[in-house]
Amino acid sequence: MPIDFVKIQYMDKDYELPTDKTDFIISVNNETGETDNKKEGEYFGMKIIKYASGRVMVKGSIHKFFNRTDFNGNDFDMINFSSALQDLETELGLKPEYCRLENIEIGTNIQLPFDPNVILQNLLFHRSVEFNKTISGSFYYQSAKTEYIIKIYNKTAQYKKRLKRIAQKPNIKNEQDQEEISFLKETIEKQLKTNTLRFEIKFLKMNILNDLGLMHLPDIAKPEIIESLNSLLLKEFQEVYFYDYTMDETKMRGTEITKLKDYRNPNYWINLNKKDKYYHKSRFEKMTLKYSQNLKGKVSELIKQKIERLTAKV
């Protein structure tokens, strides 16, 4: 299962910070001059924080860490994941078995045969919670629950926008920063594919995953965990509802066209009670299957094919 962001509590109390790899900064209160003795450093996007109590937290995108730049628009398979774990141990001294997961994002990038925005602009809700556009001017949407957030967005548009920002930056004098930006630009230009849609689950709490047996970072590579996470990702995508723009109204009855106007309006669903929502979700699904090219089914199949390929045994 493709993994991206992780938040880890590192359980080895004898862990020594890799000061040979990066500088660790102690924050100081500007007004009082006091410090909490918290040390913080970053290495290729992985942030390491050691508190005065000795507690160590590590957070960042394993995908970006593997790429060695701020880019996760390409594929990231289980071979890459295993390689990233080895690098975390070899370079930062982080032994995987001591990495207890506190948050995690699972998801995948797929290439659509059409513009992802035609789905994103017509999103309605996930399960019973509507989608919100949290970033102005961007094709990024999320549906937030208590324990997790469903995220769906246009990965191609995200990084094209990033390239524009890079192009608009004035010349950077710091040689290291210049090299990093040049490498990022080159990576995006070489590896970013057109019409890339990202579907992702960000777990805010680990209850659901702990019940599956996922506790520590190496657990992700266990065959039974891979299978469970793949199933979970597909199951959650099935709960994404959107208006299918391929609906052929010329074949529909007048009453169906009228009802479709309600169904494609996100505000209509907000006001339904649980029983009515269940009924109209079912009716909406039947109408969509009957009169459209079933984009949801096609996207679901693409997700299935991609995650099976990325998690296949080697």
N, C-alpha and C positions, 0 to 999 in steps of 0.2 A: 504494500500500500504506500503510495507516495506520501511522504511526510514533509512538512515545511517547518513552521515555527514550533519551538519547544521551550518550555520553562521547566527547569530541572532543579531539584534540591540535591546537592551533592553530599552523600552520606559519609564520606571518609573524613573523619575529624582531623586526620594528620595531613590533609592536603596542603601543599605549599604552592603559593601563587607563582605562575610562570613568568617571573619578572624579566627573564631573558628574551621573552617573546613580545612583550608589550609593557608599556608604562602603566602603573596603577596609581590613580589619583585619590587623594583623601579630600573630601569636600569640607569646606570651611564656611561657617556662617559669616556673611559680610558685615553684619551689624555687631555681633558679639565676639567674633574671632574664635568661637568655639568649634570643635569638631566632634563628630560622633564616631570617629575612627573607622568609618566604613571605607573600604578600598574598592575601587572600581576600575576595570580595564576592559579593552575590547580587542579582539583578534579576528580579523576577517568576518566581522558581523556577529561573532559570538561574544556576548557581554558576560563578564565574570565579576560577581560582587561578593566580597567577603566582609561580613559584619563583625563588629567588635566582639560579639558573643562567640565567634568562630564559625557561625553558619555560613555556608557557601551556596549561592544561587547562580545558575548559568541559564541564559536565555538568548534566543536568536533563531535564525532560519538555518537549519542543517543543509537545506538545498543551496542557499546562497553561500554557506561556508564551503560546501563542496566545489562550487563554481569559482570560489575565491574572488567574488565581486558581487555587487548589489543587484543580482539578476536571478530570477527563478521562473523565467518564461519558457525554458526548455524542459525536456523530460528528465526525470530523476528516478532511476529504477533501484532495485534492491542491491545490485552490485555497487552502485554509487553510494547507497546508504551504508553498506558495510565498509566501504573505503573511507567514508566520512567518519565513522566510528573509530576506525584505526588511527586516523589523523588526529582526532580529538585526544586519544590516549597518547600517541607518540609525541605530538607537538605541545599539548596543554596538560598532559598528565592526568586527564580525566578518564578513569576506568569506567567503562560502560555499566558494569554491574552495580556501581555505586550511584548511578544516575537515576534518581526516582522522579518520575514525571509528575508535574503539577498542572501543566496546561499543554495542549498539543493541537496542531492543525493537521487534518488529513484532507487530501483533495487531489485533483488532477487537472491538467491542461489538455484540452481536445481541440482539434482543428475542424471547424464546421465548413460545409460546402456553401455557406451563405454568411452574411454579416451577422455577428452575434447580437448586435444592437436591436435586431428585429424581435429577438426574444426579450432582451433586457427592458426595452421600452414598453413591453406588454405584460410584464410580470404582475401577478395579482397577490398571491400569498403563499406561504409555506405552512402546511398543516392549517392552523387557524390564525396565524400571525402574518399581517401584511408585510410587504417588503418596503424598506425605506431607502431612499437615496441619500446616504450620509455624507458623501463628498460632492460638493457642488461642481457642476460642469464636467463630471466624470461618469463613465458608464460602469458604476460600481453600486451594487445593491446588497442589502442584508436584511435578514429576518431574525430578530434576537429572541431567544428563549432564556429560561433561567439557567440551564446548564450548558447550553451551546448556542452558537450563532451560525446560521446558514449564510454563506457569502457566495455571490455569483457576479462575475464581472468580465469585462472585455480586456484580456491580457495584452492583446496587440495594441489597443488604443492607449493603455496605461504606459507602455514602454515607448511608443511613438511620442507621446507627450513628454516623456523623460528625455528623449533625444533632443526635442526642441528646446527644453530648458538647458541642456548641456551646451547646445549651439549658441544660446543667448548669453552664456556666462562670459565675463571678461577673461582675458588671459590670466591664468593662475601662476603666480610666481613660485610657489612651493613645488619643488620638483617631484616629491613623493605624491602629492595630491594630483599633480598633472598626470603622472603615470597611471594612477588609479582611475582617473576619469577617462583617460584614453583607452585603458583596458576595458572599462565598462562599456564605452561607446562601441568599441570593436566587437565585444561579445554580443551586445544587443543587435548590431547590424548583421552579424553572421548567423545568429541562432534564433532570432525572433521570426515566427511564422505568421502568415496572414490568418485572419479570422480565428484567433485563438480565444476560446472561452475557458474561464477558470471556474470550477465548481469546488466548494470547500466547506468543511465543517470545522469551526473553531470551538474546541471544548474548553469551557470556562471552569468546569468541575470534572473530576475524573471518575465519578460514580459509575457511569455507564460503561466506561472502558475498563475500570477495575473489575467489574462483574464479568467481563470477558477474559480476564486474566492478564490485562496489560497494566503493569506496575512500573517497570523499569525500561530504560531505553532499548536494551537488547531484545526485549520481549517482542518488539515490533517485527523482528525477522522470523518469529516462530510461524510455521505453516498454518496452524490453527488460528493464530491472531490475524495473519494476513487475510485468510478466508473470511473471518468475522468482520474485519474492517472493510473489505471489498463489498460484502453484502450490505453492511450498514450504509456505505456511501450511496449505493444504488437505491436502497430503500428510501433514504432521505430525498434523493432526487425525484423519486416517484411522487413525493408529497409537494413538489413545486408545481404551482398552477400558473399558467399564463395563457393569454389569448393567442391562438395560433393564426397568424396572418394569412395562412393559405386556405382558411375557411371559404368555401364557395357558396355565397348567399343566393346565387341564382338557382340553386337546387333546393333551397329551404322554403318551408311554408312561412306565411306571413307572421304567424304566432311565434315561430322559432326565431325569425329575424328580430322580432320585438324583444324576445327573451335574451337573445344574444347581446343586445345593447346593454342589458342589465349585467350580464355575466362578464363583459369585458371592462366594466367599471369597478375599480378597486373599492370604491366607497359602498357599493351595493353589498359586498360580502361582509363588511364591518358590522352592519346593522342586523345581520341574521343571527338567530339563536342557534344553538348546537344542532338541534334536530333539523331545522330548516336548511342549515348549511350542509349537512350530510346529504340531504335529498338533492339540493341543487348542484352540489359537487358531482354527484353521480350523473345527473341529467346533463350537466355541462360536458363531462367526460364522454358520454355517449354521443352527444352532438358533434364534438370535436373529432372523434373517431370516424363518424359517418360522413362528415362534410369536409374534412381537411386532409392534408398529406401526412398527418400525424408526426409533426416535428418533435414532439416530446419523446415519442417512441424511438425516433431516429437518433436523437441526442443521447438518450439512455443507452442505446446499443453502442454508440461511439465511446461512451464512458466505460461501459463493460469491457469492450475490446481493449481499450487503452490500459485499464488497471490490471487486466489479466496479462497483458504483455509486459508491463512494468514489474509485475510481481511473479512472473513465471520462474520456475526452477531452472537453474543453470548448471 
